[in-house]
Amino acid sequence: MSPSRVSRSAHRRITVALQAVLLIGAVLSAFQGQWVTTISVLGIIMVTLAPVVLGKRFRVFVPPEFEALAIVFVFASLFLGEVRGYYVRFWWWDTVLHTASGFLLGILGFLLVHVLNEKEDIELHMRPAFVALFAFMFAVGMGAIWEIFEFGMDQIFGMNMQKTGLVDTMWDLIVDTIGAAVIAVMGFGYLKTAGNESFLEQWIDGFIETNPRMFGTDVEEGSEPPE
Protein backbone atom coordinates (compact mmCIF):
# COMPACT_ATOMS: atom_id res chain seq x y z
CA MET A 1 0.00 0.00 0.00
CA SER A 2 1.36 3.42 -0.99
CA PRO A 3 2.11 6.06 1.69
CA SER A 4 -0.78 8.21 0.38
CA ARG A 5 -3.24 5.34 0.75
CA VAL A 6 -1.94 4.61 4.25
CA SER A 7 -2.41 8.29 5.16
CA ARG A 8 -5.96 8.37 3.78
CA SER A 9 -6.84 5.17 5.61
CA ALA A 10 -5.49 6.59 8.88
CA HIS A 11 -7.46 9.83 8.52
CA ARG A 12 -10.65 7.92 7.73
CA ARG A 13 -10.15 5.77 10.83
CA ILE A 14 -9.76 8.89 12.96
CA THR A 15 -12.98 10.28 11.49
CA VAL A 16 -14.95 7.08 12.11
CA ALA A 17 -13.53 6.71 15.64
CA LEU A 18 -14.61 10.23 16.64
CA GLN A 19 -18.05 9.74 15.13
CA ALA A 20 -18.36 6.47 17.10
CA VAL A 21 -17.44 8.28 20.33
CA LEU A 22 -20.09 10.90 19.60
CA LEU A 23 -22.71 8.24 18.92
CA ILE A 24 -21.89 6.42 22.17
CA GLY A 25 -22.10 9.74 24.01
CA ALA A 26 -25.53 10.40 22.52
CA VAL A 27 -26.79 6.93 23.51
CA LEU A 28 -25.48 7.25 27.09
CA SER A 29 -27.02 10.71 27.45
CA ALA A 30 -30.37 9.34 26.24
CA PHE A 31 -30.26 6.50 28.80
CA GLN A 32 -29.55 9.05 31.54
CA GLY A 33 -32.47 11.21 30.41
CA GLN A 34 -30.21 14.12 29.39
CA TRP A 35 -32.25 14.99 26.33
CA VAL A 36 -30.70 18.40 25.69
CA THR A 37 -27.25 16.83 25.63
CA THR A 38 -28.52 13.99 23.45
CA ILE A 39 -29.97 16.37 20.88
CA SER A 40 -26.80 18.49 20.97
CA VAL A 41 -24.54 15.49 20.32
CA LEU A 42 -26.77 14.22 17.52
CA GLY A 43 -26.57 17.66 15.97
CA ILE A 44 -22.77 17.52 16.23
CA ILE A 45 -22.80 14.14 14.47
CA MET A 46 -24.80 15.68 11.64
CA VAL A 47 -22.22 18.45 11.37
CA THR A 48 -19.40 15.88 11.09
CA LEU A 49 -21.25 14.23 8.20
CA ALA A 50 -21.49 17.52 6.29
CA PRO A 51 -18.22 17.12 4.32
CA VAL A 52 -19.38 13.77 2.92
CA VAL A 53 -22.90 14.98 2.12
CA LEU A 54 -21.74 18.22 0.50
CA GLY A 55 -18.99 16.40 -1.37
CA LYS A 56 -21.51 14.02 -2.97
CA ARG A 57 -24.07 16.76 -3.60
CA PHE A 58 -21.64 19.05 -5.42
CA ARG A 59 -19.37 16.30 -6.79
CA VAL A 60 -16.39 17.59 -4.87
CA PHE A 61 -13.91 15.12 -3.42
CA VAL A 62 -12.99 16.16 0.11
CA PRO A 63 -9.51 14.83 0.94
CA PRO A 64 -9.46 12.70 4.11
CA GLU A 65 -6.98 15.13 5.68
CA PHE A 66 -9.48 18.01 5.40
CA GLU A 67 -12.37 15.86 6.58
CA ALA A 68 -10.49 14.47 9.58
CA LEU A 69 -9.18 17.90 10.60
CA ALA A 70 -12.63 19.45 10.35
CA ILE A 71 -14.19 16.67 12.43
CA VAL A 72 -11.44 16.87 15.06
CA PHE A 73 -12.17 20.60 15.33
CA VAL A 74 -15.93 20.07 15.61
CA PHE A 75 -15.40 17.31 18.18
CA ALA A 76 -13.05 19.47 20.27
CA SER A 77 -15.09 22.66 20.09
CA LEU A 78 -18.71 21.50 20.26
CA PHE A 79 -18.54 18.15 22.07
CA LEU A 80 -15.56 18.55 24.42
CA GLY A 81 -15.86 22.33 24.68
CA GLU A 82 -19.59 22.91 25.07
CA VAL A 83 -21.05 19.53 26.06
CA ARG A 84 -18.21 18.30 28.30
CA GLY A 85 -17.36 21.75 29.65
CA TYR A 86 -13.71 21.97 28.55
CA TYR A 87 -14.05 25.70 27.98
CA VAL A 88 -14.63 26.12 31.71
CA ARG A 89 -12.23 23.39 32.90
CA PHE A 90 -9.26 24.53 30.80
CA TRP A 91 -8.72 28.28 30.35
CA TRP A 92 -6.57 27.77 27.23
CA TRP A 93 -9.07 25.54 25.38
CA ASP A 94 -10.96 28.41 23.76
CA THR A 95 -7.76 30.18 22.66
CA VAL A 96 -6.29 27.07 21.03
CA LEU A 97 -9.50 26.28 19.15
CA HIS A 98 -10.00 29.82 17.88
CA THR A 99 -6.42 29.86 16.61
CA ALA A 100 -7.11 26.55 14.87
CA SER A 101 -10.32 27.96 13.38
CA GLY A 102 -8.26 30.79 11.89
CA PHE A 103 -6.08 28.18 10.20
CA LEU A 104 -9.04 26.15 8.92
CA LEU A 105 -11.03 29.13 7.64
CA GLY A 106 -7.91 30.58 6.06
CA ILE A 107 -7.34 27.33 4.16
CA LEU A 108 -11.00 27.26 3.09
CA GLY A 109 -10.92 30.86 1.91
CA PHE A 110 -7.69 30.28 0.01
CA LEU A 111 -9.11 27.21 -1.73
CA LEU A 112 -12.34 29.02 -2.68
CA VAL A 113 -10.63 31.86 -4.48
CA HIS A 114 -7.87 29.60 -5.85
CA VAL A 115 -10.51 27.39 -7.49
CA LEU A 116 -12.09 30.44 -9.18
CA ASN A 117 -8.67 31.69 -10.20
CA GLU A 118 -7.73 28.40 -11.88
CA LYS A 119 -11.01 27.51 -13.63
CA GLU A 120 -10.66 27.84 -17.38
CA ASP A 121 -14.31 28.80 -17.97
CA ILE A 122 -14.13 31.79 -15.60
CA GLU A 123 -12.07 34.72 -16.81
CA LEU A 124 -10.72 35.67 -13.43
CA HIS A 125 -7.00 36.04 -12.85
CA MET A 126 -6.06 37.38 -9.45
CA ARG A 127 -2.58 38.11 -8.23
CA PRO A 128 -1.15 35.94 -5.41
CA ALA A 129 -1.29 38.89 -3.01
CA PHE A 130 -5.03 39.33 -3.60
CA VAL A 131 -5.70 35.59 -3.18
CA ALA A 132 -3.84 35.66 0.13
CA LEU A 133 -5.70 38.81 1.20
CA PHE A 134 -9.05 37.21 0.37
CA ALA A 135 -8.18 34.12 2.40
CA PHE A 136 -7.19 36.33 5.34
CA MET A 137 -10.33 38.50 5.18
CA PHE A 138 -12.58 35.47 4.70
CA ALA A 139 -11.23 33.79 7.83
CA VAL A 140 -11.43 36.97 9.94
CA GLY A 141 -14.94 37.72 8.63
CA MET A 142 -16.20 34.23 9.46
CA GLY A 143 -14.65 34.54 12.91
CA ALA A 144 -16.53 37.80 13.45
CA ILE A 145 -19.80 36.18 12.33
CA TRP A 146 -19.22 33.39 14.86
CA GLU A 147 -18.75 35.95 17.65
CA ILE A 148 -22.04 37.60 16.63
CA PHE A 149 -23.66 34.14 16.82
CA GLU A 150 -22.25 33.61 20.34
CA PHE A 151 -23.55 37.02 21.43
CA GLY A 152 -26.98 36.25 19.98
CA MET A 153 -27.20 32.87 21.72
CA ASP A 154 -26.24 34.43 25.05
CA GLN A 155 -28.75 37.25 24.71
CA ILE A 156 -31.68 35.23 23.36
CA PHE A 157 -31.30 31.88 25.15
CA GLY A 158 -29.34 32.94 28.24
CA MET A 159 -26.34 30.80 27.37
CA ASN A 160 -22.73 31.57 28.31
CA MET A 161 -20.88 31.12 25.03
CA GLN A 162 -18.98 34.41 25.41
CA LYS A 163 -17.71 33.45 28.86
CA THR A 164 -16.08 36.73 30.01
CA GLY A 165 -17.94 38.87 27.49
CA LEU A 166 -16.01 41.53 25.59
CA VAL A 167 -12.59 40.30 26.72
CA ASP A 168 -13.36 36.77 25.48
CA THR A 169 -14.67 38.12 22.18
CA MET A 170 -11.63 40.30 21.54
CA TRP A 171 -9.12 37.56 22.33
CA ASP A 172 -11.06 35.16 20.10
CA LEU A 173 -10.87 37.64 17.22
CA ILE A 174 -7.17 38.28 17.87
CA VAL A 175 -6.19 34.61 17.72
CA ASP A 176 -8.51 34.07 14.73
CA THR A 177 -6.60 36.85 12.98
CA ILE A 178 -3.22 35.36 13.87
CA GLY A 179 -4.19 31.95 12.48
CA ALA A 180 -5.63 33.51 9.32
CA ALA A 181 -2.48 35.61 8.82
CA VAL A 182 -0.23 32.55 9.04
CA ILE A 183 -2.26 30.71 6.39
CA ALA A 184 -2.40 33.80 4.15
CA VAL A 185 1.39 34.12 4.24
CA MET A 186 1.87 30.41 3.54
CA GLY A 187 -0.66 30.54 0.70
CA PHE A 188 1.08 33.55 -0.81
CA GLY A 189 4.36 31.65 -0.67
CA TYR A 190 2.71 28.67 -2.39
CA LEU A 191 1.55 30.81 -5.30
CA LYS A 192 4.83 32.70 -5.66
CA THR A 193 7.21 29.74 -5.41
CA ALA A 194 6.72 26.16 -6.52
CA GLY A 195 9.78 24.68 -4.86
CA ASN A 196 9.06 24.52 -1.15
CA GLU A 197 6.47 22.06 0.10
CA SER A 198 4.77 22.83 3.38
CA PHE A 199 1.79 20.89 4.70
CA LEU A 200 -0.49 23.57 3.25
CA GLU A 201 1.02 23.19 -0.21
CA GLN A 202 0.65 19.42 -0.07
CA TRP A 203 -3.03 19.75 0.91
CA ILE A 204 -3.71 22.27 -1.86
CA ASP A 205 -2.00 20.05 -4.43
CA GLY A 206 -4.01 17.07 -3.18
CA PHE A 207 -7.27 19.01 -3.45
CA ILE A 208 -6.46 20.09 -7.00
CA GLU A 209 -5.47 16.57 -8.09
CA THR A 210 -8.62 14.97 -6.67
CA ASN A 211 -11.00 17.61 -8.07
CA PRO A 212 -9.93 17.96 -11.71
CA ARG A 213 -13.40 19.15 -12.85
CA MET A 214 -13.10 22.26 -10.72
CA PHE A 215 -9.87 23.23 -12.44
CA GLY A 216 -10.90 22.53 -16.03
CA THR A 217 -8.96 19.27 -16.29
CA ASP A 218 -10.54 16.62 -18.53
CA VAL A 219 -11.52 13.40 -16.78
CA GLU A 220 -13.06 10.26 -18.09
CA GLU A 221 -16.84 10.08 -17.82
CA GLY A 222 -17.89 8.04 -14.82
CA SER A 223 -14.46 8.08 -13.23
CA GLU A 224 -14.33 8.23 -9.47
CA PRO A 225 -11.97 10.19 -7.20
CA PRO A 226 -8.98 8.21 -5.93
CA GLU A 227 -9.48 6.18 -2.79
C-alpha positions in Angstrom: 0.0 0.0 0.0 1.4 3.4 -1.0 2.1 6.1 1.7 -0.8 8.2 0.4 -3.2 5.3 0.7 -1.9 4.6 4.3 -2.4 8.3 5.2 -6.0 8.4 3.8 -6.8 5.2 5.6 -5.5 6.6 8.9 -7.5 9.8 8.5 -10.7 7.9 7.7 -10.2 5.8 10.8 -9.8 8.9 13.0 -13.0 10.3 11.5 -15.0 7.1 12.1 -13.5 6.7 15.6 -14.6 10.2 16.6 -18.1 9.7 15.1 -18.4 6.5 17.1 -17.4 8.3 20.3 -20.1 10.9 19.6 -22.7 8.2 18.9 -21.9 6.4 22.2 -22.1 9.7 24.0 -25.5 10.4 22.5 -26.8 6.9 23.5 -25.5 7.3 27.1 -27.0 10.7 27.4 -30.4 9.3 26.2 -30.3 6.5 28.8 -29.6 9.1 31.5 -32.5 11.2 30.4 -30.2 14.1 29.4 -32.2 15.0 26.3 -30.7 18.4 25.7 -27.2 16.8 25.6 -28.5 14.0 23.4 -30.0 16.4 20.9 -26.8 18.5 21.0 -24.5 15.5 20.3 -26.8 14.2 17.5 -26.6 17.7 16.0 -22.8 17.5 16.2 -22.8 14.1 14.5 -24.8 15.7 11.6 -22.2 18.4 11.4 -19.4 15.9 11.1 -21.2 14.2 8.2 -21.5 17.5 6.3 -18.2 17.1 4.3 -19.4 13.8 2.9 -22.9 15.0 2.1 -21.7 18.2 0.5 -19.0 16.4 -1.4 -21.5 14.0 -3.0 -24.1 16.8 -3.6 -21.6 19.0 -5.4 -19.4 16.3 -6.8 -16.4 17.6 -4.9 -13.9 15.1 -3.4 -13.0 16.2 0.1 -9.5 14.8 0.9 -9.5 12.7 4.1 -7.0 15.1 5.7 -9.5 18.0 5.4 -12.4 15.9 6.6 -10.5 14.5 9.6 -9.2 17.9 10.6 -12.6 19.5 10.4 -14.2 16.7 12.4 -11.4 16.9 15.1 -12.2 20.6 15.3 -15.9 20.1 15.6 -15.4 17.3 18.2 -13.0 19.5 20.3 -15.1 22.7 20.1 -18.7 21.5 20.3 -18.5 18.1 22.1 -15.6 18.5 24.4 -15.9 22.3 24.7 -19.6 22.9 25.1 -21.1 19.5 26.1 -18.2 18.3 28.3 -17.4 21.8 29.7 -13.7 22.0 28.6 -14.1 25.7 28.0 -14.6 26.1 31.7 -12.2 23.4 32.9 -9.3 24.5 30.8 -8.7 28.3 30.4 -6.6 27.8 27.2 -9.1 25.5 25.4 -11.0 28.4 23.8 -7.8 30.2 22.7 -6.3 27.1 21.0 -9.5 26.3 19.2 -10.0 29.8 17.9 -6.4 29.9 16.6 -7.1 26.5 14.9 -10.3 28.0 13.4 -8.3 30.8 11.9 -6.1 28.2 10.2 -9.0 26.1 8.9 -11.0 29.1 7.6 -7.9 30.6 6.1 -7.3 27.3 4.2 -11.0 27.3 3.1 -10.9 30.9 1.9 -7.7 30.3 0.0 -9.1 27.2 -1.7 -12.3 29.0 -2.7 -10.6 31.9 -4.5 -7.9 29.6 -5.8 -10.5 27.4 -7.5 -12.1 30.4 -9.2 -8.7 31.7 -10.2 -7.7 28.4 -11.9 -11.0 27.5 -13.6 -10.7 27.8 -17.4 -14.3 28.8 -18.0 -14.1 31.8 -15.6 -12.1 34.7 -16.8 -10.7 35.7 -13.4 -7.0 36.0 -12.9 -6.1 37.4 -9.5 -2.6 38.1 -8.2 -1.2 35.9 -5.4 -1.3 38.9 -3.0 -5.0 39.3 -3.6 -5.7 35.6 -3.2 -3.8 35.7 0.1 -5.7 38.8 1.2 -9.1 37.2 0.4 -8.2 34.1 2.4 -7.2 36.3 5.3 -10.3 38.5 5.2 -12.6 35.5 4.7 -11.2 33.8 7.8 -11.4 37.0 9.9 -14.9 37.7 8.6 -16.2 34.2 9.5 -14.6 34.5 12.9 -16.5 37.8 13.4 -19.8 36.2 12.3 -19.2 33.4 14.9 -18.7 35.9 17.6 -22.0 37.6 16.6 -23.7 34.1 16.8 -22.3 33.6 20.3 -23.6 37.0 21.4 -27.0 36.3 20.0 -27.2 32.9 21.7 -26.2 34.4 25.1 -28.8 37.3 24.7 -31.7 35.2 23.4 -31.3 31.9 25.1 -29.3 32.9 28.2 -26.3 30.8 27.4 -22.7 31.6 28.3 -20.9 31.1 25.0 -19.0 34.4 25.4 -17.7 33.4 28.9 -16.1 36.7 30.0 -17.9 38.9 27.5 -16.0 41.5 25.6 -12.6 40.3 26.7 -13.4 36.8 25.5 -14.7 38.1 22.2 -11.6 40.3 21.5 -9.1 37.6 22.3 -11.1 35.2 20.1 -10.9 37.6 17.2 -7.2 38.3 17.9 -6.2 34.6 17.7 -8.5 34.1 14.7 -6.6 36.9 13.0 -3.2 35.4 13.9 -4.2 32.0 12.5 -5.6 33.5 9.3 -2.5 35.6 8.8 -0.2 32.5 9.0 -2.3 30.7 6.4 -2.4 33.8 4.1 1.4 34.1 4.2 1.9 30.4 3.5 -0.7 30.5 0.7 1.1 33.6 -0.8 4.4 31.6 -0.7 2.7 28.7 -2.4 1.6 30.8 -5.3 4.8 32.7 -5.7 7.2 29.7 -5.4 6.7 26.2 -6.5 9.8 24.7 -4.9 9.1 24.5 -1.2 6.5 22.1 0.1 4.8 22.8 3.4 1.8 20.9 4.7 -0.5 23.6 3.2 1.0 23.2 -0.2 0.6 19.4 -0.1 -3.0 19.8 0.9 -3.7 22.3 -1.9 -2.0 20.0 -4.4 -4.0 17.1 -3.2 -7.3 19.0 -3.4 -6.5 20.1 -7.0 -5.5 16.6 -8.1 -8.6 15.0 -6.7 -11.0 17.6 -8.1 -9.9 18.0 -11.7 -13.4 19.1 -12.8 -13.1 22.3 -10.7 -9.9 23.2 -12.4 -10.9 22.5 -16.0 -9.0 19.3 -16.3 -10.5 16.6 -18.5 -11.5 13.4 -16.8 -13.1 10.3 -18.1 -16.8 10.1 -17.8 -17.9 8.0 -14.8 -14.5 8.1 -13.2 -14.3 8.2 -9.5 -12.0 10.2 -7.2 -9.0 8.2 -5.9 -9.5 6.2 -2.8 
